């Protein structure tokens, strides 16, 4: 891959970052790259003074941890998931120290770290001491994610540690003291929702890595789920996966690869929190440089692409990635440069459409779900969505033939999919015409994509999906007993789009809050890749539970949804040239959210009671948009006042909203009082 500095882009995207963003107390990113543990999780054997290595302790001369003999160990808790190189100082002249890592408390051990391979556990990081000195992990031994770090004496004589810390490596292109400089914010009267929003933002920071230390799948093709592993496995990070100095990947511990599907959830969250679009661009570029001459884009980036796996849906996600990047960045030059490749990619896609008007899927690979194939509702809904994006992009590219063709193809899909795959008796689409299985992914995407436009049908799908929830969240029956935070992110959007705000907020609280954030087996700071409907930290596509990633960008859907739907701020065109602000209060009484793009700052601050709804918004000069203000108690009419103007009686639509259109960018205050 040809290297490119992208300096002008870095400057462009960095201009929206600010250190004065409100609600800094919720940000989980550290204030510097030197991170120390905050508590002791476990200790074993002959131990003295383990507390001296905690961040709360002064590092006094003469204070040190003593590991008294073989296998004596202390497990330190950093209080949140972190990433980086371990460092320590010792006054011991000889001995051997082992370090192990784990994201979850389930896999804390002095003998092994949690896993990156399909079988087995990762080996300890071993330091053989030859003199009192400072020791640090080699570059290729960066650990991509861990909350727990265990120090163990591997020798027969006591060893001492005078200091212990980790050099935090996520977001490598940001200055050491700017990791908390968000451009977006969210706050509500629900503390759990606030924590969820910021945990999603932090997860996306953790999965943003130095691209020269990508690819944690060291044993792919060598060790499988059925392999018998004796002992532990060595591990390392030394593969360059993209150009530039940062890359957005799927997971912090693993895979540390570029996956376009994961980006479809992560990118909106990034745009609304850190605006780290240069990392997004580096990762998108790494996929398009691998585009086949027939237009097909890879299932995943280098080096996974060398396996030759084909995925219809992930091909589409790469095309969606370009549209998302353009939407949030407003970078027309980027779109211009990608347009030919984008159209070529779409041509490969539409070749899969048969005489039914639907794409017939022959490639089984997707998000590790089972049974992908045929006239699949998920794949065709995503294709419909991508074609609709293509109409918008083609219009901006002044390409009327492409816009017209994409619109016609989308219409054909819509006309064919609903009568063939809709199951009115269950209120859900079936996976394809050969089964009655009603998948989570296809039904969520049928709403998100706009394939379904009938309001009662949209509500029916939302209700049927909610009826299947278990105590740990929304199931994905197309992946056995899996709960997929990835697909549940799309389901979350579907509930909001159905105007079923109570259901959406209930899912966020139950799944992301009570379980994914607050369960003691979780990191309590980042979001897990997947798990079982039983609450077991087992993900159906894997047989090795220890390899599950606890920091996965595809699990961060609530971060963008809370700003987009609860706050109501939706960008409609490049960097917010046009926008809507349509709050969905649900049971909340107060929300304050916003973010910045290259056009300026967008914010929505509202308060809600039985008798009044007050909205303060700010949008950049030169933009234009629409406000949909919810009337108190969803009454058909209310007394509305804009700013200091005279109040007037207004009438709401069927959703209980009053619409104010063609507003120029600026600051507005609108109050609706019940009548």
C-alpha positions as CSV (number, residue, x, y, z in Angstrom):
1,X,0.0,0.0,0.0
2,X,1.2,3.5,-0.9
3,X,1.7,5.7,2.2
4,X,0.0,9.0,2.3
5,X,0.4,11.6,5.1
6,X,-3.1,13.0,4.9
7,X,-1.9,16.1,6.8
8,X,-4.5,18.5,5.3
9,X,-7.2,16.0,6.3
10,X,-5.9,15.7,9.8
11,X,-6.0,19.5,10.2
12,X,-9.5,19.6,8.7
13,X,-11.0,17.0,11.0
14,X,-9.1,18.1,14.1
15,X,-10.5,21.6,13.9
16,X,-13.8,20.4,15.5
17,X,-12.1,19.0,18.6
18,X,-12.3,21.0,21.8
19,X,-11.2,20.5,25.3
20,X,-14.2,22.5,26.6
21,X,-16.9,20.0,25.8
22,X,-19.4,19.7,28.7
23,X,-19.8,16.7,31.0
24,X,-16.1,15.7,31.1
25,X,-16.7,13.7,34.2
26,X,-18.3,10.9,32.2
27,X,-15.4,10.5,29.7
28,X,-13.5,7.3,30.3
29,X,-10.4,8.1,28.3
30,X,-7.4,8.7,30.5
31,X,-6.0,12.3,31.0
32,X,-2.6,11.0,29.9
33,X,-1.1,7.9,28.4
34,X,0.4,6.8,31.8
35,X,-2.2,4.6,33.4
36,X,-1.9,2.9,36.8
37,X,-4.2,0.3,38.5
38,X,-6.8,1.6,40.9
39,X,-7.4,-1.5,43.1
40,X,-6.4,-5.1,43.9
41,X,-8.7,-7.7,42.5
42,X,-6.9,-10.9,43.8
43,X,-3.7,-12.0,45.4
44,X,-2.1,-15.4,46.0
45,X,0.9,-16.7,47.9
46,X,3.5,-14.7,49.8
47,X,2.8,-11.0,49.1
48,X,3.9,-7.8,50.8
49,X,2.6,-4.3,50.1
50,X,0.7,-4.8,46.9
51,X,-1.2,-1.5,47.4
52,X,2.0,0.6,46.8
53,X,1.5,0.2,43.0
54,X,-2.0,1.6,43.0
55,X,-2.6,5.0,41.4
56,X,-4.0,6.3,44.7
57,X,-0.7,5.7,46.5
58,X,2.3,8.0,46.5
59,X,5.3,6.3,45.0
60,X,7.6,6.8,48.1
61,X,11.2,5.7,48.0
62,X,11.6,2.4,49.7
63,X,8.0,1.3,49.0
64,X,7.6,-1.7,46.7
65,X,5.6,-4.8,46.0
66,X,7.3,-8.0,47.1
67,X,6.4,-11.3,45.5
68,X,7.8,-13.8,48.0
69,X,8.3,-17.0,46.0
70,X,7.3,-19.1,43.0
71,X,3.7,-18.4,41.8
72,X,3.1,-15.6,44.2
73,X,0.8,-13.2,42.3
74,X,-1.3,-10.1,42.5
75,X,-4.0,-9.2,40.0
76,X,-4.5,-5.5,39.6
77,X,-7.7,-3.9,38.4
78,X,-7.5,-0.7,36.3
79,X,-11.2,-0.1,36.9
80,X,-11.9,-0.1,33.1
81,X,-10.7,-1.6,29.9
82,X,-7.5,-0.1,28.7
83,X,-4.8,-0.9,26.1
84,X,-1.1,-0.6,25.9
85,X,2.4,-1.7,26.9
86,X,3.1,-2.8,30.5
87,X,6.0,-1.0,32.2
88,X,7.6,-1.7,35.6
89,X,10.6,-0.7,37.7
90,X,12.3,-3.3,39.9
91,X,15.2,-3.2,42.4
92,X,15.7,-7.0,42.0
93,X,18.9,-8.1,40.4
94,X,17.6,-11.4,39.1
95,X,14.4,-13.4,38.9
96,X,11.5,-13.9,36.5
97,X,8.3,-12.0,36.3
98,X,5.2,-13.0,34.3
99,X,2.4,-10.7,33.3
100,X,-1.1,-11.9,32.2
101,X,-4.0,-9.9,30.9
102,X,-7.8,-10.3,30.9
103,X,-10.7,-8.1,29.8
104,X,-13.2,-10.1,31.9
105,X,-12.9,-11.2,35.5
106,X,-13.8,-14.7,34.2
107,X,-10.4,-15.2,32.7
108,X,-8.1,-13.7,35.4
109,X,-5.2,-16.2,35.9
110,X,-1.6,-16.1,36.8
111,X,-0.9,-18.9,34.3
112,X,-2.4,-17.4,31.1
113,X,-4.1,-14.4,29.5
114,X,-7.5,-14.6,27.9
115,X,-7.5,-15.7,24.3
116,X,-7.1,-14.4,20.7
117,X,-7.1,-17.8,18.9
118,X,-10.0,-20.2,18.2
119,X,-8.6,-22.5,20.9
120,X,-6.4,-22.2,23.9
121,X,-5.2,-19.3,26.0
122,X,-2.6,-16.7,25.4
123,X,0.8,-17.0,27.0
124,X,2.1,-14.8,29.8
125,X,4.5,-12.0,29.0
126,X,7.7,-13.0,30.6
127,X,10.5,-10.7,31.8
128,X,13.8,-12.3,32.9
129,X,15.4,-9.9,35.3
130,X,19.2,-9.3,34.9
131,X,19.6,-6.1,36.9
132,X,17.6,-3.5,38.8
133,X,16.1,-1.5,36.0
134,X,13.1,-0.3,34.1
135,X,11.4,-3.0,32.0
136,X,8.8,-2.5,29.3
137,X,7.0,-4.8,26.9
138,X,8.4,-4.9,23.4
139,X,6.3,-3.1,20.7
140,X,4.8,-6.2,19.3
141,X,3.6,-7.2,22.8
142,X,1.1,-4.4,23.1
143,X,-2.1,-5.8,24.6
144,X,-5.0,-4.4,22.8
145,X,-7.5,-4.6,25.7
146,X,-7.5,-5.6,29.3
147,X,-9.0,-4.5,32.6
148,X,-7.1,-6.9,34.8
149,X,-3.3,-7.4,34.9
150,X,-1.7,-10.1,36.9
151,X,1.9,-10.0,38.1
152,X,3.3,-13.4,39.0
153,X,6.7,-14.6,40.3
154,X,8.0,-17.2,37.9
155,X,11.2,-17.8,39.8
156,X,12.2,-19.3,43.1
157,X,13.5,-16.2,44.8
158,X,11.6,-13.1,45.8
159,X,11.3,-10.2,43.4
160,X,10.2,-6.6,44.0
161,X,8.4,-4.1,41.9
162,X,8.8,-0.4,42.7
163,X,6.4,0.9,40.1
164,X,3.9,-0.5,37.6
165,X,2.1,1.3,34.8
166,X,0.7,0.9,31.3
167,X,1.5,3.2,28.4
168,X,-2.0,3.7,26.8
169,X,-1.8,3.1,23.1
170,X,-5.4,3.6,21.7
171,X,-6.0,6.7,19.6
172,X,-2.2,6.8,18.7
173,X,-2.6,9.9,16.5
174,X,-4.0,12.1,19.3
175,X,-1.7,14.0,21.6
176,X,-1.0,12.4,24.9
177,X,-3.0,15.0,26.8
178,X,-5.9,15.3,24.4
179,X,-7.5,11.8,24.6
180,X,-10.5,13.4,26.4
181,X,-11.0,16.2,23.9
182,X,-14.4,15.1,22.6
183,X,-16.4,17.2,20.1
184,X,-19.7,15.7,21.2
185,X,-21.6,15.3,24.4
186,X,-24.8,13.7,25.9
187,X,-26.5,14.2,29.2
188,X,-29.9,13.3,30.5
189,X,-31.7,12.9,33.8
190,X,-31.0,9.1,33.5
191,X,-27.4,8.4,34.8
192,X,-27.4,5.0,33.2
193,X,-28.0,6.3,29.8
194,X,-25.3,8.9,30.3
195,X,-22.8,6.2,31.2
196,X,-23.9,4.0,28.2
197,X,-23.3,6.9,25.8
198,X,-19.8,7.5,27.1
199,X,-18.9,3.8,27.3
200,X,-19.8,3.6,23.6
201,X,-17.6,6.6,22.8
202,X,-14.7,5.0,24.8
203,X,-15.1,1.6,23.1
204,X,-14.7,3.3,19.7
205,X,-11.5,5.0,21.0
206,X,-10.1,1.7,22.2
207,X,-10.6,0.0,18.8
208,X,-8.8,2.8,17.1
209,X,-5.2,1.5,16.9
210,X,-1.8,2.0,15.4
211,X,-2.1,0.3,12.1
212,X,1.4,-1.2,12.3
213,X,0.1,-3.3,15.2
214,X,-2.9,-4.9,13.7
215,X,-4.2,-8.4,13.1
216,X,-4.4,-10.4,16.3
217,X,-5.4,-13.6,14.4
218,X,-1.9,-15.1,14.6
219,X,-3.1,-18.7,14.2
220,X,-5.8,-18.4,11.6
221,X,-5.8,-21.4,9.4
222,X,-3.5,-23.2,11.9
223,X,-5.6,-23.5,15.0
224,X,-9.4,-24.0,14.8
225,X,-12.2,-24.4,17.3
226,X,-11.5,-28.1,17.3
227,X,-7.8,-27.9,17.9
228,X,-6.3,-29.4,21.0
229,X,-3.8,-26.8,22.4
230,X,-1.2,-28.0,24.9
231,X,0.0,-25.2,27.1
232,X,-0.4,-21.6,26.1
233,X,0.0,-19.8,22.8
234,X,2.5,-17.1,22.0
235,X,0.9,-13.9,20.6
236,X,2.1,-10.8,18.9
237,X,1.0,-7.7,17.0
238,X,3.2,-6.7,14.1
239,X,1.1,-6.5,10.9
240,X,0.4,-3.2,9.1
241,X,-3.2,-3.2,8.1
242,X,-3.7,0.4,6.7
243,X,-1.9,3.5,5.7
244,X,-1.7,6.5,8.0
245,X,-1.0,6.6,11.7
246,X,-4.3,5.3,13.0
247,X,-7.0,2.8,11.9
248,X,-10.5,2.0,13.0
249,X,-10.8,-1.7,13.6
250,X,-13.4,-4.2,14.8
251,X,-12.1,-5.0,18.3
252,X,-9.3,-3.8,20.6
253,X,-8.0,-7.3,21.7
254,X,-9.1,-9.0,18.5
255,X,-9.4,-9.1,15.5
256,X,-7.7,-5.7,15.2
257,X,-8.7,-5.8,11.5
258,X,-10.8,-3.6,9.3
259,X,-14.3,-5.0,8.9
260,X,-16.8,-2.8,7.0
261,X,-19.8,-4.2,8.9
262,X,-18.5,-3.1,12.2
263,X,-17.9,0.3,10.8
264,X,-21.6,0.7,10.0
265,X,-22.3,1.1,13.7
266,X,-19.0,2.5,14.9
267,X,-18.7,5.4,12.4
268,X,-21.9,7.3,13.3
269,X,-20.8,7.0,17.0
270,X,-17.4,8.3,16.2
271,X,-18.7,11.2,14.2
272,X,-20.9,12.3,17.1
273,X,-18.3,11.9,19.8
274,X,-14.7,12.4,18.8
275,X,-15.1,13.2,15.0
276,X,-12.0,11.0,14.4
277,X,-12.8,10.7,10.7
278,X,-9.2,10.4,9.6
279,X,-9.1,6.9,11.2
280,X,-12.3,6.1,9.4
281,X,-10.9,7.2,6.1
282,X,-7.7,5.2,6.5
283,X,-9.7,2.1,7.1
284,X,-12.1,2.7,4.2
285,X,-9.2,3.3,1.9
286,X,-7.6,0.0,3.0
287,X,-10.7,-1.8,1.7
288,X,-11.0,0.0,-1.6
289,X,-7.4,-0.5,-2.5
290,X,-8.2,-4.3,-2.4
291,X,-11.2,-3.9,-4.7
292,X,-11.4,-6.7,-7.3
293,X,-11.4,-5.7,-11.0
294,X,-15.0,-6.9,-11.1
295,X,-16.0,-4.4,-8.4
296,X,-16.1,-6.8,-5.5
297,X,-14.9,-5.4,-2.2
298,X,-13.2,-7.7,0.5
299,X,-15.0,-9.3,3.4
300,X,-12.3,-7.7,5.6
301,X,-9.1,-5.8,5.2
302,X,-5.5,-7.0,4.9
303,X,-4.4,-9.7,5.6
304,X,-7.7,-11.5,6.1
305,X,-8.6,-10.6,2.5
306,X,-6.0,-13.1,1.4
307,X,-8.3,-16.0,2.4
308,X,-10.6,-15.0,-0.5
309,X,-13.8,-15.0,1.5
310,X,-16.8,-13.4,-0.3
311,X,-19.5,-11.6,1.6
312,X,-22.4,-9.8,-0.2
313,X,-23.5,-7.9,2.9
314,X,-20.0,-6.7,3.9
315,X,-19.4,-5.6,0.4
316,X,-22.4,-3.4,0.8
317,X,-21.2,-2.2,4.2
318,X,-18.1,-0.8,2.5
319,X,-20.2,1.2,0.1
320,X,-22.3,2.4,3.0
321,X,-19.0,3.4,4.7
322,X,-18.2,5.9,1.9
323,X,-21.7,7.4,2.2
324,X,-21.4,7.7,6.0
325,X,-17.9,9.3,5.7
326,X,-19.2,11.8,3.2
327,X,-22.4,12.6,5.3
328,X,-20.4,13.4,8.4
329,X,-17.3,15.0,6.9
330,X,-18.8,16.9,3.9
331,X,-15.6,16.0,2.1
332,X,-16.8,16.3,-1.5
333,X,-13.3,15.7,-2.9
334,X,-13.2,12.3,-1.1
335,X,-16.5,11.3,-2.7
336,X,-15.3,12.5,-6.1
337,X,-12.3,10.3,-5.8
338,X,-14.3,7.2,-4.7
339,X,-17.2,7.6,-7.1
340,X,-16.0,5.4,-9.9
341,X,-15.0,2.6,-7.5
342,X,-18.3,3.0,-5.7
343,X,-20.3,2.6,-8.9
344,X,-18.1,-0.4,-9.9
345,X,-18.9,-1.9,-6.5
346,X,-22.6,-1.4,-7.0
347,X,-22.4,-3.1,-10.4
348,X,-21.0,-6.2,-8.8
349,X,-23.8,-6.1,-6.4
350,X,-26.7,-5.7,-8.8
351,X,-25.4,-8.6,-10.9
352,X,-26.7,-10.8,-8.1
353,X,-30.3,-9.6,-8.8
354,X,-32.3,-12.3,-10.6
355,X,-35.7,-12.4,-12.4
356,X,-37.6,-12.0,-9.1
357,X,-36.2,-8.5,-8.7
358,X,-34.3,-9.6,-5.6
359,X,-30.6,-10.4,-5.0
360,X,-30.0,-14.2,-4.8
361,X,-27.3,-14.6,-2.2
362,X,-24.8,-17.4,-2.9
363,X,-22.0,-16.3,-0.5
364,X,-22.7,-17.5,3.1
365,X,-20.4,-15.1,5.0
366,X,-21.9,-12.3,7.0
367,X,-21.6,-11.2,10.6
368,X,-21.1,-14.9,11.6
369,X,-24.8,-15.6,11.5
370,X,-26.0,-18.9,10.1
371,X,-28.0,-19.7,7.0
372,X,-27.2,-16.7,4.8
373,X,-28.5,-17.4,1.3
374,X,-31.3,-17.2,-1.2
375,X,-33.5,-14.2,-1.5
376,X,-32.4,-13.2,2.0
377,X,-34.4,-10.3,3.7
378,X,-31.4,-8.9,5.5
379,X,-29.2,-8.8,2.4
380,X,-31.9,-7.3,0.2
381,X,-32.9,-4.7,2.8
382,X,-29.2,-3.6,3.0
383,X,-29.1,-3.6,-0.8
384,X,-32.2,-1.4,-0.9
385,X,-30.7,1.0,1.6
386,X,-27.4,1.2,-0.3
387,X,-29.2,1.9,-3.6
388,X,-31.1,4.7,-1.9
389,X,-27.8,6.1,-0.7
390,X,-26.5,5.7,-4.2
391,X,-29.3,7.9,-5.5
392,X,-28.2,10.7,-3.1
393,X,-24.5,10.3,-3.9
394,X,-25.2,10.2,-7.7
395,X,-27.3,13.4,-7.4
396,X,-24.4,15.1,-5.6
397,X,-22.0,13.7,-8.3
398,X,-24.3,15.1,-11.1
399,X,-24.7,11.6,-12.4
400,X,-28.5,11.4,-13.4
401,X,-28.2,8.0,-15.2
402,X,-26.8,6.3,-12.1
403,X,-29.4,8.0,-9.8
404,X,-32.3,6.9,-12.1
405,X,-31.0,3.3,-12.3
406,X,-30.4,2.9,-8.6
407,X,-33.9,4.3,-7.9
408,X,-35.5,1.8,-10.3
409,X,-33.6,-1.1,-8.8
410,X,-34.5,-0.1,-5.3
411,X,-38.2,0.1,-6.3
412,X,-38.1,-3.4,-7.8
413,X,-36.6,-4.8,-4.6
414,X,-39.3,-3.1,-2.5
415,X,-42.0,-4.5,-4.8
416,X,-40.7,-8.0,-4.7
417,X,-39.5,-8.5,-1.1
418,X,-42.6,-7.6,0.8
419,X,-45.1,-10.0,-0.9
420,X,-42.5,-12.8,-1.0
421,X,-41.1,-12.7,2.5
422,X,-43.7,-11.0,4.8
423,X,-45.4,-13.2,7.3
424,X,-48.5,-11.4,8.5
425,X,-49.4,-14.0,11.0
426,X,-46.2,-13.3,13.0
427,X,-45.7,-9.7,12.1
428,X,-42.2,-10.4,10.8
429,X,-40.3,-11.2,7.6
430,X,-38.9,-14.7,7.1
431,X,-35.2,-15.1,6.3
432,X,-35.9,-16.3,2.8
433,X,-38.6,-18.2,0.9
434,X,-37.4,-21.6,2.1
435,X,-37.9,-21.1,5.8
436,X,-40.2,-19.6,8.4
437,X,-37.3,-18.4,10.6
438,X,-37.8,-14.7,11.3
439,X,-34.4,-13.2,11.7
440,X,-33.5,-10.2,13.9
441,X,-31.1,-8.7,11.3
442,X,-33.5,-8.8,8.3
443,X,-36.5,-7.4,10.2
444,X,-34.4,-4.6,11.9
445,X,-33.0,-3.7,8.5
446,X,-36.4,-3.8,6.8
447,X,-37.3,-0.8,9.0
448,X,-33.9,0.9,9.0
449,X,-33.5,0.7,5.3
450,X,-36.9,2.3,4.5
451,X,-38.0,-0.9,2.7
452,X,-41.1,-0.9,4.7
453,X,-43.1,2.3,4.6
454,X,-46.5,1.3,6.0
455,X,-46.6,2.7,9.6
456,X,-48.7,-0.1,11.0
457,X,-46.4,-2.7,9.5
458,X,-43.4,-0.9,11.0
459,X,-45.0,-0.9,14.4
460,X,-45.9,-4.6,14.1
461,X,-42.3,-5.5,13.4
462,X,-41.1,-3.5,16.3
463,X,-43.7,-5.1,18.6
464,X,-42.9,-8.6,17.4
465,X,-39.1,-8.0,17.9
466,X,-39.7,-6.7,21.4
467,X,-41.9,-9.7,22.3
468,X,-38.9,-12.0,21.8
469,X,-36.6,-10.2,24.3
470,X,-35.2,-12.2,27.1
471,X,-33.7,-11.0,30.4
472,X,-30.4,-10.2,28.7
473,X,-31.5,-8.5,25.6
474,X,-32.7,-9.0,22.0
475,X,-32.0,-12.5,20.5
476,X,-30.7,-13.2,17.1
477,X,-32.3,-16.6,16.2
478,X,-30.4,-16.6,12.9
479,X,-27.2,-17.2,15.1
480,X,-28.5,-20.0,17.4
481,X,-28.6,-18.7,21.0
482,X,-26.7,-15.5,20.3
483,X,-27.4,-12.0,21.5
484,X,-25.7,-9.8,19.0
485,X,-25.0,-6.2,20.1
486,X,-24.2,-5.5,16.4
487,X,-27.6,-6.4,15.1
488,X,-29.3,-5.2,18.2
489,X,-27.9,-1.8,17.4
490,X,-30.0,-1.8,14.2
491,X,-33.0,-3.2,16.1
492,X,-32.6,-0.2,18.4
493,X,-32.8,2.2,15.5
494,X,-35.9,0.3,14.2
495,X,-37.8,0.9,17.5
496,X,-37.0,4.6,17.4
497,X,-38.0,4.8,13.8
498,X,-41.3,3.1,14.7
499,X,-41.8,5.9,17.2
500,X,-41.8,3.3,20.0
501,X,-39.4,5.3,22.2
502,X,-40.3,3.5,25.4
503,X,-39.3,0.2,23.8
504,X,-36.1,1.6,22.5
505,X,-35.1,3.1,25.9
506,X,-36.1,-0.2,27.6
507,X,-33.7,-2.1,25.3
508,X,-30.9,0.3,25.9
509,X,-31.3,0.1,29.7
510,X,-31.8,-3.7,29.9
511,X,-29.3,-4.9,27.4
512,X,-26.5,-2.2,27.3
513,X,-27.0,-0.9,30.8
514,X,-28.0,-3.6,33.3
515,X,-26.1,-6.4,31.5
516,X,-23.4,-5.2,29.1
517,X,-22.2,-2.3,31.2
518,X,-23.0,-3.3,34.8
519,X,-22.7,-7.1,35.0
520,X,-19.6,-7.8,37.1
521,X,-18.1,-10.1,34.4
522,X,-18.0,-7.2,32.0
523,X,-15.4,-4.4,31.8
524,X,-18.0,-1.9,33.1
525,X,-16.5,0.5,30.5
526,X,-16.6,-1.0,27.0
527,X,-19.1,-3.2,25.1
528,X,-18.8,-6.9,24.4
529,X,-18.9,-8.5,21.0
530,X,-21.7,-11.0,21.7
531,X,-23.0,-13.5,24.3
532,X,-25.8,-16.0,24.9
533,X,-29.4,-15.5,25.6
534,X,-28.8,-17.4,28.8
535,X,-26.5,-14.6,30.1
536,X,-23.5,-16.9,29.7
537,X,-20.5,-15.1,28.1
538,X,-20.6,-17.6,25.2
539,X,-21.0,-16.4,21.7
540,X,-22.5,-19.1,19.4
541,X,-20.0,-18.6,16.5
542,X,-17.1,-19.3,18.8
543,X,-16.3,-22.4,20.8
544,X,-13.5,-20.6,22.8
545,X,-15.3,-18.3,25.2
546,X,-12.0,-16.7,26.3
547,X,-11.5,-15.1,22.9
548,X,-14.7,-13.0,22.9
549,X,-13.8,-9.3,22.6
550,X,-15.1,-7.1,25.3
551,X,-14.4,-3.9,23.3
552,X,-16.1,-4.1,19.9
553,X,-17.1,-1.1,17.9
554,X,-20.1,-2.8,16.5
555,X,-21.6,-2.9,20.0
556,X,-21.8,0.9,20.4
557,X,-25.2,1.5,18.7
558,X,-26.8,3.4,21.6
559,X,-24.2,6.2,21.5
560,X,-25.3,7.4,18.1
561,X,-29.0,6.5,18.6
562,X,-29.3,8.6,21.9
563,X,-28.0,11.7,20.1
564,X,-29.8,11.0,16.8
565,X,-33.2,10.0,18.2
566,X,-33.5,11.0,21.8
567,X,-31.7,14.3,21.2
568,X,-33.2,14.3,17.8
569,X,-30.3,15.6,15.7
570,X,-30.1,14.0,12.3
571,X,-27.8,15.2,9.6
572,X,-29.4,14.9,6.1
573,X,-26.6,16.0,3.9
574,X,-22.9,16.8,3.8
575,X,-21.6,17.7,7.3
576,X,-25.1,19.0,8.2
577,X,-25.8,21.3,5.3
578,X,-29.4,20.2,5.9
579,X,-30.7,18.6,9.1
580,X,-33.7,17.7,11.2
581,X,-34.1,17.9,14.9
582,X,-36.9,15.7,16.1
583,X,-36.6,14.8,19.8
584,X,-38.1,11.6,21.2
585,X,-38.4,12.2,25.0
586,X,-39.9,8.9,26.1
587,X,-39.9,8.9,29.9
588,X,-37.0,11.4,30.1
589,X,-37.4,14.9,31.5
590,X,-34.1,16.5,30.4
591,X,-31.6,15.9,27.6
592,X,-28.6,18.0,26.5
593,X,-26.7,16.7,23.5
594,X,-24.6,17.9,20.6
595,X,-21.6,17.6,18.4
596,X,-19.5,19.4,15.9
597,X,-18.7,18.9,12.2
598,X,-16.6,21.0,9.8
599,X,-19.7,23.3,9.4
600,X,-20.0,24.0,13.1
601,X,-21.8,22.9,16.2
602,X,-25.2,21.2,16.4
603,X,-27.0,21.0,19.7
604,X,-30.4,20.1,21.1
605,X,-31.3,20.8,24.7
606,X,-34.8,20.0,25.9
607,X,-36.9,19.6,29.1
608,X,-40.1,17.7,29.2
609,X,-43.0,17.6,31.6
610,X,-46.7,16.6,31.4
611,X,-47.7,20.2,30.5
612,X,-44.7,21.6,28.7
613,X,-41.9,20.8,26.3
614,X,-39.1,23.4,25.9
615,X,-36.4,23.0,23.2
616,X,-33.3,25.0,22.7
617,X,-31.3,24.2,19.5
618,X,-28.3,25.6,17.8
619,X,-27.2,24.9,14.3
620,X,-24.4,26.4,12.1
621,X,-25.0,29.5,10.0
622,X,-25.5,28.7,6.4
623,X,-27.4,25.4,7.0
624,X,-31.1,24.7,6.8
625,X,-33.4,22.3,8.6
626,X,-36.7,21.2,10.1
627,X,-37.8,20.8,13.7
628,X,-40.4,18.3,14.8
629,X,-41.4,19.3,18.3
630,X,-43.3,16.8,20.4
631,X,-46.4,18.3,21.9
632,X,-47.0,17.7,25.6
633,X,-48.9,14.5,26.3
634,X,-49.1,14.0,22.5
635,X,-52.2,16.2,22.5
636,X,-53.5,17.2,19.2
637,X,-52.9,20.9,19.9
638,X,-50.7,23.1,22.1
639,X,-49.8,26.7,22.7
640,X,-46.4,27.2,20.9
641,X,-44.0,30.1,21.4
642,X,-40.8,30.7,19.4
643,X,-38.4,32.8,21.2
644,X,-39.9,36.1,22.4
645,X,-42.6,35.9,19.7
646,X,-46.3,35.7,20.3
647,X,-47.7,32.3,21.3
648,X,-50.0,30.6,18.8
649,X,-52.2,27.5,18.9
650,X,-50.7,24.7,16.8
651,X,-51.9,21.2,15.9
652,X,-49.8,18.1,15.9
653,X,-49.7,15.3,13.4
654,X,-50.5,11.6,14.0
655,X,-47.3,11.2,15.9
656,X,-48.0,14.2,18.2
657,X,-45.5,16.5,16.6
658,X,-45.7,20.0,15.2
659,X,-43.3,20.7,12.3
660,X,-41.4,23.9,11.6
661,X,-39.8,23.7,8.2
662,X,-37.1,25.6,6.2
663,X,-35.4,27.0,9.3
664,X,-32.1,28.7,8.6
665,X,-29.2,27.7,10.9
666,X,-29.0,29.6,14.1
667,X,-30.2,29.5,17.7
668,X,-33.8,28.9,18.6
669,X,-36.0,28.5,21.7
670,X,-39.4,26.8,21.2
671,X,-41.8,26.1,24.0
672,X,-45.0,24.1,23.6
673,X,-47.6,24.2,26.5
674,X,-50.4,21.8,26.8
675,X,-53.9,23.1,26.2
